[in-house]
Amino acid sequence: MRQRLQTISDKQSALTKERVQAALDYAQVVQELQTHHVSLHEAEIMLIEAKSDHAALTAKNASVNNLLSAKRAEIEHFCRLTEEAQKNAKKILEVCKKLVNCGIPEVTDFLQALPADQTSEQLEGEIESERAKLELLHEENDRGVVKEFEARQKKIDGLKEKVEAYKAGMQDFNGRIEGLRTQWEPKLDRLVGKISASFGENMRGIGCAGEVGVAKEEDFESWSIKILVKFRESEPLTPLDSHRQSGGERAVSTIFYLMSLQSLTRSPFRVVDEINQGMDPRNERLVHKRMVTIACGETPSTQSNATSFNSTSTRTLNGNHEDEEEEDDDDEEGAVITNGVNGHVDDEGDNDDDEGGGSQYFLITPKLLPDLTYKRGMQVLCIASGEYMPEKTEGVDFRRCVDVGRAIAVR
């Protein structure tokens, strides 16, 4: 029994030792846990501090980057300024070289008087000193200058108001001008169109071409009639002037233009004095034939009889015949008048009689070519006058002279 109790007592002692050892181990573990817990708190605090430091450093890094970018931009800007300054310096250097070599004594003396080691600051100081001197010189006149400036400013303001008023008036005038222009310009175009149609018909009658228009410029005073003609098939229509056409061509064009103008006027008779002077025989025949054709009613219905002639007259001097080319005074002219049919021409240039006829034409000329075109309704009168005519003209019989001439021609 004792042995058993001793065994139990030993076991109890062993268990007690184990419990004590376990309690000691537990206490040690708890102590270590406390230590680790403290370390954890310290680590968390350090983490918070590290995050704060990281954010601050990140912001500082961004600020440094921005500052770096700004400095780089400034460097680029200053580089450009440096390049521009170098260019300007080169230009100024060239100007200085020209001033040095200009040969003007005053400029040369001034440049030589400048100190060689003078800096830009010193030069600016001298400039300011000279400005101060100028201000002192003109200080007494400052009040007068201000008053003059104010007076001129008032005058400028008044002139500006007048300019604005003039502009408004000009706009009103332009509007009224445009309104009036829309009234008369179409009428003018129609009128010139009728003249152009008549002129073109006359030119086509001699195998040529022509038209009349209005040369419209910005200034109404510069408006003019523009006449275009073509005398050769291979040429375009060109303006009538003294450079492109010959004298005979200009004369033909002028005559046909005047005839076209006459189609728009009302007159019982028309007198044409020496219209064939200066023409070559070809053009004279063409014009004469066209005038005869128009006068005797062989024109289209669009041609006005006011441009036709039913009477022709010829002038001779001192009893000479048609080949006389000398000209005499107006009181020594002769004329032959035929009976014309007086037609009525309305305001638009249309004749009441479409069969021809109309105003009488008197063509006064010192000569006529032989074998011209003549038609019924025409008559040739030769009026003999001059200092070589006999005082008594009762015995002068021109009809008998013509008959004798014809008889001689037949033989």
C-alpha positions in Angstrom: 0.0 0.0 0.0 2.8 2.3 0.9 4.5 1.6 -2.3 1.3 2.5 -4.2 1.0 5.7 -2.3 4.6 6.4 -2.9 4.0 5.9 -6.6 0.9 8.2 -6.6 2.9 10.8 -4.7 5.7 10.6 -7.2 3.2 11.0 -10.0 1.6 13.9 -8.3 5.0 15.6 -7.9 5.8 15.0 -11.5 2.5 16.4 -12.5 2.9 19.4 -10.3 6.3 20.0 -11.9 4.8 19.8 -15.3 2.1 22.2 -14.4 4.6 24.7 -13.0 6.7 24.3 -16.1 3.6 24.8 -18.3 2.7 28.0 -16.3 6.2 29.3 -16.8 6.0 28.5 -20.5 2.7 30.2 -20.7 4.0 33.3 -18.9 6.9 33.4 -21.3 4.6 33.1 -24.3 2.4 35.9 -23.0 5.4 38.0 -22.5 6.5 37.4 -26.1 3.0 38.1 -27.4 3.0 41.4 -25.6 6.3 42.2 -27.2 5.1 41.3 -30.6 1.9 43.3 -30.1 4.0 46.3 -29.3 6.1 45.7 -32.3 3.0 45.5 -34.4 1.8 48.9 -33.2 5.1 50.4 -33.8 5.1 48.9 -37.4 1.7 50.3 -38.0 2.8 53.7 -36.8 5.8 53.5 -39.0 3.6 52.5 -42.0 1.4 55.6 -41.4 4.4 57.8 -41.2 5.9 56.2 -44.4 2.7 56.8 -46.3 2.6 60.4 -45.2 6.2 60.8 -46.2 5.5 59.1 -49.6 2.6 61.5 -50.3 4.7 64.5 -49.4 7.6 63.4 -51.5 5.3 62.6 -54.4 3.8 66.2 -54.3 7.3 67.6 -53.9 8.4 65.5 -56.9 5.5 66.8 -59.0 6.4 70.4 -58.0 10.0 69.8 -58.9 8.9 68.4 -62.3 6.7 71.4 -63.0 9.5 73.7 -62.0 11.8 71.7 -64.3 9.4 72.0 -67.2 9.0 75.8 -66.6 12.7 76.2 -66.5 13.1 74.3 -69.7 10.4 76.5 -71.3 12.3 79.6 -70.1 15.5 78.2 -71.5 13.8 77.7 -74.9 12.3 81.2 -74.7 15.6 82.7 -73.8 17.3 80.8 -76.6 14.8 82.3 -79.1 15.4 85.7 -77.6 19.1 85.2 -77.9 18.7 84.2 -81.6 16.6 87.3 -82.2 19.0 89.5 -80.4 21.8 88.1 -82.4 19.9 88.8 -85.6 19.1 92.3 -84.5 22.7 92.8 -83.4 23.9 91.8 -86.9 21.4 94.2 -88.4 22.5 97.0 -86.0 26.1 96.1 -86.8 25.5 96.5 -90.5 23.8 99.9 -89.8 26.7 101.0 -87.7 29.2 100.0 -90.4 27.2 102.0 -92.9 27.2 105.0 -90.5 30.9 104.7 -90.0 31.5 104.5 -93.7 28.8 107.1 -94.7 31.4 109.9 -95.0 29.3 112.5 -93.2 31.6 114.5 -91.0 29.0 115.1 -88.2 28.2 111.4 -87.8 31.9 110.4 -88.0 32.8 113.0 -85.3 30.0 111.8 -83.0 31.0 108.2 -83.4 34.7 108.9 -82.7 33.8 110.9 -79.6 32.0 108.0 -78.0 34.2 106.1 -75.4 35.4 102.8 -76.6 34.6 101.0 -73.3 31.1 102.6 -72.8 28.5 100.1 -71.6 24.9 100.0 -72.5 24.0 101.2 -69.0 26.1 104.3 -69.5 24.6 104.9 -72.9 21.1 104.7 -71.4 22.1 107.1 -68.7 23.3 109.6 -71.3 20.0 109.2 -73.2 18.0 109.9 -70.0 20.1 112.9 -69.3 19.4 114.3 -72.8 15.7 113.6 -72.3 15.8 115.5 -69.0 17.4 118.5 -70.8 14.7 118.4 -73.5 12.0 118.3 -70.8 13.5 121.3 -69.1 13.7 123.2 -72.3 10.0 122.5 -73.2 8.6 122.8 -69.7 7.4 126.3 -70.2 5.5 125.4 -73.3 3.8 122.3 -71.8 0.6 124.2 -71.0 0.3 125.6 -74.5 1.0 122.2 -76.0 -1.8 120.6 -73.9 -4.2 123.4 -74.9 -3.3 122.9 -78.5 -3.7 119.2 -78.2 -7.2 119.6 -76.6 -8.2 122.1 -79.3 -7.1 119.7 -82.1 -8.8 116.8 -80.4 -12.1 118.8 -80.4 -11.6 119.7 -84.0 -10.9 116.0 -84.9 -14.0 114.9 -83.1 -16.1 117.5 -85.0 -14.6 116.4 -88.3 -15.3 112.8 -87.5 -19.0 113.7 -86.9 -19.1 115.5 -90.2 -17.5 112.5 -92.0 -20.2 110.2 -90.5 -22.9 112.6 -91.7 -21.3 112.7 -95.1 -21.2 108.9 -95.2 -24.8 108.7 -94.4 -25.6 111.3 -97.0 -23.5 109.5 -99.5 -25.3 106.2 -98.9 -28.6 108.0 -99.4 -27.3 109.6 -102.7 -26.0 106.2 -103.9 -29.5 104.7 -103.2 -31.2 107.5 -105.2 -28.6 107.1 -108.0 -29.3 103.4 -108.2 -33.0 104.0 -108.3 -32.7 106.5 -111.1 -30.2 104.3 -112.9 -32.6 101.4 -113.0 -35.0 103.7 -114.8 -32.9 105.2 -117.5 -30.2 102.5 -118.1 -32.5 99.9 -119.6 -33.8 102.7 -122.0 -30.3 103.6 -122.9 -29.4 100.0 -123.6 -32.5 99.6 -125.8 -31.7 102.8 -127.7 -28.0 101.8 -128.2 -29.2 98.3 -129.2 -31.3 99.8 -132.0 -28.3 101.9 -133.1 -26.2 98.8 -133.1 -28.7 96.8 -135.1 -28.9 99.5 -137.7 -25.1 99.9 -137.8 -24.6 96.2 -138.1 -27.1 96.0 -140.9 -25.2 98.8 -142.8 -21.9 97.1 -142.3 -23.2 93.7 -143.4 -24.5 95.5 -146.6 -20.9 96.0 -147.7 -19.7 92.6 -146.5 -18.3 93.7 -143.2 -19.4 93.6 -139.6 -19.9 96.0 -136.7 -21.8 96.7 -133.5 -22.2 99.6 -131.1 -22.3 99.4 -127.3 -21.8 101.5 -124.2 -18.5 101.4 -122.4 -19.7 101.6 -118.8 -17.2 102.8 -116.2 -17.6 103.5 -112.4 -17.8 107.2 -113.1 -20.8 108.2 -115.3 -18.7 111.0 -116.8 -16.4 108.3 -118.2 -19.2 106.4 -120.0 -18.8 106.5 -123.8 -20.1 104.9 -127.0 -17.9 102.0 -128.1 -17.9 101.1 -131.8 -16.6 97.8 -132.9 -15.9 97.0 -136.6 -14.5 94.2 -138.7 -13.4 94.7 -142.3 -11.8 91.4 -142.9 -13.2 87.9 -142.4 -10.1 86.6 -140.5 -10.1 89.5 -138.0 -12.2 89.8 -134.8 -14.3 92.8 -134.0 -12.0 95.6 -132.8 -12.6 99.1 -131.5 -12.7 101.9 -134.0 -9.7 104.1 -133.5 -6.9 105.8 -135.4 -4.4 102.9 -134.9 -6.2 99.8 -136.1 -8.2 100.9 -139.2 -7.2 102.9 -142.2 -8.5 106.4 -142.9 -11.0 105.1 -145.5 -12.3 102.4 -143.1 -12.7 104.9 -140.3 -14.6 107.2 -142.7 -16.9 104.4 -143.8 -17.6 103.4 -140.1 -18.3 107.0 -139.2 -20.7 107.5 -142.0 -22.6 104.3 -141.2 -22.7 105.2 -137.5 -24.1 108.7 -138.3 -26.7 107.0 -140.6 -27.7 104.7 -137.7 -28.1 107.8 -135.4 -30.3 109.4 -138.0 -32.7 106.5 -137.9 -33.7 107.7 -134.4 -34.3 111.3 -135.3 -37.1 113.1 -137.2 -36.2 115.5 -139.9 -37.7 116.5 -143.3 -34.3 116.6 -145.0 -30.6 116.0 -144.3 -27.5 117.7 -145.8 -24.2 115.8 -146.0 -21.3 118.0 -147.1 -18.3 116.2 -148.8 -18.8 113.0 -146.9 -16.7 111.1 -149.5 -13.6 113.2 -149.1 -10.5 111.2 -148.0 -12.0 107.9 -149.1 -10.3 105.5 -151.5 -12.5 104.7 -154.6 -13.5 101.2 -153.2 -14.8 102.6 -150.0 -16.5 105.5 -151.7 -18.4 103.1 -154.0 -19.4 100.9 -151.1 -20.7 103.8 -149.1 -22.5 105.4 -152.1 -24.1 102.1 -153.0 -25.3 101.5 -149.4 -26.7 105.0 -149.1 -28.6 104.6 -152.4 -29.9 101.2 -151.4 -31.2 102.6 -148.1 -32.7 105.7 -149.6 -34.5 103.9 -152.4 -36.3 101.5 -150.0 -34.4 98.3 -150.6 -33.5 97.9 -146.9 -35.1 95.5 -144.4 -38.0 96.6 -142.4 -35.7 97.2 -139.4 -33.9 100.0 -141.3 -35.4 103.4 -140.7 -36.0 105.7 -143.7 -34.7 108.6 -141.7 -31.3 107.4 -142.7 -32.0 107.2 -146.4 -31.4 109.8 -149.0 -33.6 110.6 -152.0 -31.6 113.5 -153.3 -28.0 113.7 -154.3 -26.1 116.9 -155.2 -22.6 117.3 -156.7 -20.4 120.4 -156.8 -18.1 121.5 -159.7 -15.8 124.4 -159.7 -15.3 126.9 -162.5 -17.2 124.8 -165.0 -15.0 121.7 -164.5 -16.3 118.2 -164.5 -16.5 115.4 -161.9 -12.7 114.7 -161.8 -12.0 118.1 -160.2 -10.6 117.5 -156.8 -10.0 121.1 -155.7 -12.2 122.6 -153.0 -13.6 126.1 -153.1 -15.6 128.4 -150.8 -19.0 127.4 -149.6 -20.6 130.1 -151.8 -19.2 128.4 -154.9 -21.0 125.0 -154.4 -23.4 123.4 -156.7 -26.2 121.0 -155.7 -28.7 118.8 -157.5 -31.9 118.1 -155.7 -34.3 115.2 -156.4 -37.9 114.9 -155.3 -38.0 113.0 -152.0 -41.0 111.4 -150.3 -41.3 112.8 -146.8 -42.0 110.0 -144.5 -42.9 110.2 -140.8 -40.5 108.8 -138.2 -41.8 108.1 -134.7 -39.9 108.5 -131.5 -38.7 104.9 -131.5 -37.0 105.3 -134.9 -39.6 103.3 -136.9 -40.9 104.8 -140.1 -44.6 104.7 -141.1 -43.7 103.9 -144.7 -42.0 100.5 -145.2 -41.5 101.0 -149.0 -38.5 103.3 -148.6 -38.4 107.0 -148.9 -38.6 109.4 -146.0 -36.3 112.4 -145.4 -34.6 114.0 -148.4 -30.9 113.7 -148.6 -28.6 116.4 -150.1 -25.1 115.1 -150.8 -22.8 118.0 -151.6 -19.5 117.0 -153.1 -16.8 118.5 -155.4 -16.5 115.1 -157.3 -18.2 111.8 -157.9 -16.6 108.6 -159.2 -17.8 107.4 -162.6 -20.2 104.4 -162.9 -21.7 104.8 -159.4 -25.0 103.2 -158.5 -28.1 105.4 -159.3 -31.7 104.6 -159.0 -35.1 106.2 -159.5 -35.8 109.1 -157.2 -32.3 110.4 -157.5 -31.2 113.5 -159.4 -27.8 115.1 -160.0 -27.5 118.9 -160.3 -24.3 120.6 -161.2 -24.2 124.2 -160.1 -21.5 126.3 -161.8 -20.2 129.4 -159.9 -16.9 131.1 -159.3 -14.7 133.9 -160.4 -14.1 132.5 -163.8 -17.8 132.3 -164.8 -18.9 134.8 -167.4 -20.9 137.7 -166.2 -23.8 136.9 -168.5 -24.8 133.3 -168.0 -28.0 133.3 -170.1 -26.2 131.7 -173.0 -24.6 129.0 -170.9 -26.5 125.7 -171.6 -25.0 122.8 -169.7 -27.6 120.4 -171.0 -26.3 121.2 -174.5 -22.7 120.7 -173.3 -23.7 117.3 -171.9 -25.3 116.3 -175.1 -22.3 117.3 -177.1 -20.1 115.3 -174.7 -22.2 112.2 -175.1 -22.2 112.6 -178.9 -18.4 112.8 -178.8 -18.2 109.8 -176.6 -20.3 107.8 -179.0 -18.1 108.6 -181.9 
